[in-house]
Amino acid sequence: MNQKNFRTSIGGQALIEGVMMRGPALSAMAVRLPDGEIDVETWETASGKKWYKKAPFIRGVFNMVDSLLFGYKCLMRSATKSGLEEEEPSKFEQWLAARLGKNLSTVVSVFALVMGVGLAILLFTALPAFLISLLGKLIEITPMGKSLLEGLTKIGIFVAYLALVSKMPDIRRVFEYHGAEHKTIACYEAGEELTVENVRAKLRFHPRCGTSFLLIVLVISILVFSVVSWESVLLRVVLKIALLPVVVGISYEIIKYAGRHDNALTRAISAPGLWLQRLTTNEPDDSQIEVAIASMMPVIPVEEGADKW
């Protein structure tokens, strides 16, 4: 591990009292157990060689859905391992478990994903369109001006949401693990030994973070949705939902390009996302860094350069 400024394809996610890392061949999840020990679980990474996961603009949609499903499963598993779900299940939970059995986890994951997507559509698609449509009835605004105001409203809602949830103690702790994840990847990319001391010295901000990706999605949506008519708010919302795969596909290619190159353009693209990570990452303590290192070590490929971004 002696490559300077090496950019790895290894990515991760903060969990409840843990960190998950996905490498080219193996993925790993490290969780701090109630007794203080670090539990590490590894498994083979799902193949990304299928054509729709490699084709430009198309791959972004499939990779995003895959990351959401996989990340949620790891999040729920970390909650169980960390002792968060030790309390007695409710009667409704017992009823579900009795009828769904081994399928319970899958059903809950899919339901949570659908609810999350639904809430996102409500907050970032329907609500901004409705608010700007009302404003357009009070003052004269051009269609392009409405699209711009709508986009700025979405970004404002997004930033306000992150600022609010970051104040919650449980979420703040997850954001500390998020910082540990970024620092560990940065240490690895710098070619330094993965020790607590080396990782601690790194910045907690990373250009390929999911926070940066979501911000790019919001910005690109302003441009893409500017071609959608404002004649009907309902029709506009439906058309925007239909165009979401286009927005995600373009945004994925942009962040992938920014992750591979270091120039004035990519630094400008990454700057807003890096700033926003001040809300979604916190400085971790040494015990959290230990967990992030434990999740990183198993996924580093034996063949040097096999994880090149």
Phi, psi and omega in degrees: 000068184238018181276131180271134180059033177289134180253113185267152175274354179294129179229164184215185179207139175284141180239188174279111184056036180190182180218140174247138176234140177242117177257179182294330182245320182235152171239154182215151177228123178246130182227137175280115182283164180303331180275003177096346179285156176260120178264127180242126179238134180235156176201164180290138177286136178300139183298136177251021184272354178295145189302323183284351174262000179241337183291125179307142179073325177280320186299330183300319182294311183293321179293326180291315179298317180298317180294321180295313181294313181295317180296321180293320178299317179294322180298315179294321179293322179293326178297320179292313183294324183283352178093007182292332184253032182281344182293159182298129180294148180289169179298323178295318178295320177295321179296316179297316181297323181292327184267330183261336178057233183292342181277357184302313183299318180294316180297316180297320180297313180295318180298315180296321179296316179297317179295320179296316178296319179298317178295320179296318179296319180296312185286320189252356178238304184285310184300310179300319180297318180295316181295316181289328176296319176296318179297323180294339177279341181268322179226154182281123180226136178290156178305320178294322177295322177296317181297320179294314179296321178298316179295318179294326177295317178299315180296320178297317178297318181298311181295318180296320178299313179297320180297322181289311184291335180293344179276346180285131184305315182294318179291322178301321179292321175299321179293334175291319175294328176298317177296321178295320178300311180298316182297321181293317178296319179297321179295317178297316180293334178281354179079018182262156178296139182278084175243160180302318182296315181293318181293318182303328184284347183277161177286152181270004181257140181219134185294339182260023180288151177298330177298316178297320180298316181296323178293320177297320177303315181296320180292314180296327180297330178299316182289313183294316184282353179293342180271355182273136184294150176256011182299323179223126180296317180298315179296322179297316180298316180297315181293324178295320177297319180295331182269357181304318178301326178295315180298314180296318180299315179294316182297321180298317180294324180294313182289331177292318177295316180297328180286335184269341186234154178231095177214183184299321182293312182292327177293324177292321179295320185281336188304310181299320179294321178295321178295318182294334179293350173294339177269328188259357174230145174232160179292124181277161172269176185296325181294326179287325176296322177301319179294316180297320178296319180298328179280335183278319187305314183292337187267353178291122185293149178294319179279118182297131179091355181293342180254025181297135183290000000 
